[in-house]
Amino acid sequence: MAIRESDILDFMNTGANRPLSVKELLRALGIPQEEKRTLRRLLKEMVLRGELVRIRGGRYGLPSRMNLVTGELTCHPDGFGFVTPDEGGDDIFIPPRRLNGAMHGDRVVVRIEARRRGGEKREGSIIRVLSRAHKRIVGRFVKTREVNFVIPSDERILERIVIPSGKSGRARDGEIVEVEITRWPTTWQAPLGRVTEILGDSTDPDVEVEIIARKYELPRKFPRQVLKEAKKIPAGLLPEDMEGRVDLRGLNTCTIDGERARDFDDAVAIEKKDDHYILYVSIADVSHYVKEGSQLDREAGLRGTSVYFPDRCIPMLPENLSNGICSLNPGEDRLTITVEIRFSKKGVPVDVRFYESVIRSRYRLTYTEVSEMLENKHPGLIKKYSAIYPDLKLMEELARKLNRERMKLGSIDFDLPEPEIIIDIEGRPQDIVKAPRTIAHRIIEEFMLVANRKVAELFEEGDYPAIYRVHEPPAPEKVEALREFLTGFGYTLQRKISPRTFQKLINTVKDRPEERLINHVILRTMKQAVYSAENTGHFGLAFSTYTHFTSPIRRYPDLVVHRLLKKLLHHRYTEREQERMRRLLPEIADASSKCERRAMEAERECVDLKKAQFMQDKIGEVFEGFVSGVESFGFFVELKEYFVEGLVHVTTLRDDFYMFDEKQHALVGENTRKRYYIGKEVLVRVSHVDIERRRIELEPVEKRKRRKRK
């Protein structure tokens, strides 16, 4: 009988009253002596995953029964860290002196040693590193008389990497390099490394993006075998591709995207018959070209998502797919999967169909063009697009009704602005503005939401395995903190929390002085949406079931959902196949969530970099702004003229001692009682810009001291 890991874990949980050696485990589990090597291999794998811990004397035990926890270490630039336990629960605080050579991102074993003040937060020491996260690190090369070293670009990697003589690869002082770690740090020793690649000047736009891409370990180049496989895919449709598909090329179909978009996942068309709206949401059939288990599929799963920087994109699929045969380019026949929904005159879905189709997009419209036609009645554009303008008005009509129905459910809509960075031909930031959210954005948003929801309902109603987009309700302790905070403004939060509770509050504070502050605190109360094989609903949207289906060119979960939908359409989603998917989907969902978080962090850092570069030549200038965040060390200010945020450190507030009121999210003067709170208008001067750390430092200016900008 084969040894199973589950048998070992079951015995460790119920039958072992102490850590056991290999010999003792063989005897206790009744395993033959000739299987000893197999048992050792399984134990080693379980230790690497953190399911078991090996202690002195070669004995094995469950971490939880030895006051130990396994998890991932996240370091803070100030020198301490937190370990997120594998089994869930609160993070464990790790003081600087107890990191014991572990680095940011490592999987570690922690011994719980104390409770922090208040008894709620656990504190511990790292006793072992299970696996290292970073074998190669990007940073700035520093050359001195005594020693050469590299300062990691990622502030969370706390150790400087010492470069021994002859291992610098001719790097010059100040250059950005990649180093391979040859000796890991310990409590008493710094890590050693060797320079493997010189990236160049840190101010070069290409090098800047490369630093961020490598910092987050984003796959940048497609492997040769992936490109070879992609090249075999025809650039146009073959006659056999269209067999059995519904031909929608006669519809007035269009795409609506941003000006700089190059890959078009979704196209829409609309008709009105007998007081009913008929909406066609056609999504690129990427699954026709990217087969499960292929080289293209493995690479797409590894990337998880396309990553969008202000001046470029790291795509999930090679260009001949993402911008070619899979992109719904105007005037080209393309394979799609269509969700056809019939709505009542009130915008309530009454019927839905799913089918494989072939379309031809007639217009490549931009959000700006559609907004100009629908909101500003631009005569030139209306004339140019006269053949589709009536359809656009019909789309607006339906979208507003869909939004109204969604708001009735309690769907939360913060309507928070996003930055749009204008890049010049040299890759430098030329301007930073607030990206508008127009009726055009809302049309596409509502149509994609309803299509995603209908696909999710199909799987849920049939109890078929699928990947869902889930958003859990906020944690009770965070809701309680929000409730206490709102009391100070005279608002109450009902005991039974629902999405409608938050949407009602957002509507109540709209256009009031405290609107920005309260929206900010509500947002911080929310959890992050993730992918899951278990449908737990989407709290923020107030949907009981939801998935991602509409962006298979740039999101791997959407591609997987397409495959599952096609299995259903072709009656191939057999019980055997469903069982296989139940095993695979949890891992795919978890990996996709991690890829999404990685991409979001990288995109955010690139935007912060461009903002810092943009403000570099504005040191000394004075701007109007408003407080956008408050912490114990100071407050953040968003400038009115530019969509840029900087920090006013508490040490620059020279008129008083300021104390942090955590509950009210404010800094309060001890003597003057002067308050800095989110939403407060202030006047600030740009005092310093740190490009390397992506920080903009500001200082307060009294109105009477304001001078004119140059």
Secondary structure, 3 states (H helix, E strand, C coil): CCCCHHHHHHHHHHCCCCCECHHHHHHHHCCCHHHHHHHHHHHHHHHHCCCCEEECCCEEECHHHHCEEEEEEEECCCCCEEEEECCCCCCEEECHHHCCCCCCCCEEEEEEEEECCCCCCEEEEEEEEEECCCCEEEEEEEECCCCEEEEECCCCCCCCEEECCCCCCCCCCCCEEEEEEEECCCCCCCCEEEEEEEEECCCCHHHHHHHHHHHCCCCCCCCHHHHHHHHCCCCCCCHHHHCCCEECCCCCCEEEECCCCCCCCEEEEEEEECCEEEEEEEEECHHHCCCCCCHHHHHHHHHCECEEECCEEECCCCHHHHHHHCCCCCCCEEEEEEEEEEECCCCCEEEEEEEEEEEECCEEEEHHHHHHHHHCCCHHHHHHCCCCHHHHHHHHHHHHHHHHHHHHHCCCCCCCCEEEEEECCCCCEEEEEEECCCHHHHHHHHHHHHHHHHHHHHHHHHCCCCCEEEECCCCHHHHHHHHHHHHCCCCCCCCCCCHHHHHHHHHHHCCCCCHHHHHHHHHHHCCCCEEECCCCCECCCCECCCCCCCCCCCEHHHHHHHHHHHHHHCCCCCHHHHHHHHHHHHHHHHHHHHHHHHHHHHHHHHHHHHHHHHHHHHCCCEEEEEEEEEECCEEEEEECCCCCEEEEEHHHCCCCCEEEECCCCEEEECCCCCEEECCCEEEEEEEEEECCCCEEEEEECCHHHCCCCC
